[in-house]
Amino acid sequence: MTKRLYDLAYGRSGDKGNIANISVIARTPEAYQDIKAKLTAERVKTHLGNLVRGKVIRYELDNIEALNFVCYEALDGGATRSLRIDGLGKSLAGALLYMEWE
């Protein structure tokens, strides 16, 4: 059975213009240590592929055992310009949590 990031964490995402914000919140302190060690900005960008055309910056929130990823050029111009089904990026957390995890 394939293990996925959602086995270790919850997610939440949102938007502002053409920037998406994805939070990954660990289910346990042990899961946070694993996620913090392995879930890099580069890995997030690679996993999301063409959905994120700009840079990805990772922020660590140790006090709540979460990571926040700010993804630039991720919403095809933003909600009022995008022709994507999800112009607001609300499904990006789900897409990220589907990542296979070793």
C-alpha positions in Angstrom: 0.0 0.0 0.0 1.3 3.4 -1.0 1.9 5.9 1.8 1.0 9.5 1.1 1.7 12.8 2.7 -2.0 13.0 3.9 -1.2 10.0 6.2 1.1 12.4 8.1 -0.6 15.8 7.7 -3.6 18.0 7.1 -3.6 20.7 4.5 -5.1 24.1 3.8 -4.7 26.4 0.8 -5.7 29.8 -0.3 -4.8 32.7 -2.7 -4.0 36.3 -3.2 -3.8 37.4 -6.8 -1.5 35.0 -8.7 0.1 33.6 -5.4 -1.1 30.4 -3.7 -0.4 29.6 -0.1 -0.3 26.0 1.0 -0.1 25.0 4.7 0.9 21.5 5.7 0.0 20.8 9.4 1.5 17.6 10.9 -0.8 15.1 12.7 1.8 14.3 15.3 5.2 15.7 16.6 7.0 12.8 15.0 5.3 13.4 11.7 6.3 17.0 11.8 10.0 16.1 12.2 9.7 13.8 9.1 7.9 16.4 7.0 10.2 19.2 8.1 13.2 17.1 7.0 11.9 15.9 3.7 9.3 18.3 2.3 11.4 21.0 0.6 10.3 23.9 -1.5 11.9 22.2 -4.5 10.0 19.0 -3.8 6.7 20.9 -3.6 7.5 22.7 -6.9 8.4 19.4 -8.6 5.3 17.7 -7.4 2.9 20.5 -8.5 4.6 20.7 -11.9 3.2 23.2 -14.4 0.7 24.5 -11.8 3.4 26.6 -10.2 5.5 28.5 -12.7 7.3 30.8 -10.3 9.4 30.2 -7.1 8.2 28.4 -4.0 9.3 29.6 -0.6 9.0 27.4 2.5 8.3 28.8 6.0 8.6 26.7 9.1 6.1 27.2 12.0 7.6 25.0 14.7 5.2 26.3 17.3 2.2 24.7 15.6 4.2 21.9 13.8 3.4 23.2 10.3 5.0 24.3 7.1 3.7 27.0 4.9 4.6 27.2 1.2 4.1 30.4 -0.8 3.9 29.6 -4.5 4.3 32.4 -7.0 2.7 32.4 -10.4 0.5 29.5 -9.3 -2.9 30.6 -10.3 -2.8 31.3 -14.0 -2.9 35.1 -13.5 -5.4 35.0 -10.5 -9.0 34.3 -10.0 -10.4 37.0 -12.3 -8.1 36.0 -15.2 -7.7 32.3 -14.9 -9.6 29.8 -17.0 -8.7 26.9 -14.6 -11.4 25.0 -12.9 -9.8 26.1 -9.6 -8.8 29.6 -10.2 -8.4 30.3 -6.4 -6.0 27.4 -5.7 -8.3 25.8 -3.1 -7.4 22.3 -4.3 -3.6 22.7 -4.2 -3.4 21.5 -0.6 -5.2 18.3 -1.7 -2.9 17.9 -4.6 0.2 18.3 -2.4 -1.1 15.9 0.3 -1.5 13.2 -2.4 2.3 13.1 -2.8 3.8 9.7 -2.3 5.8 9.5 0.9 8.6 7.2 1.8 
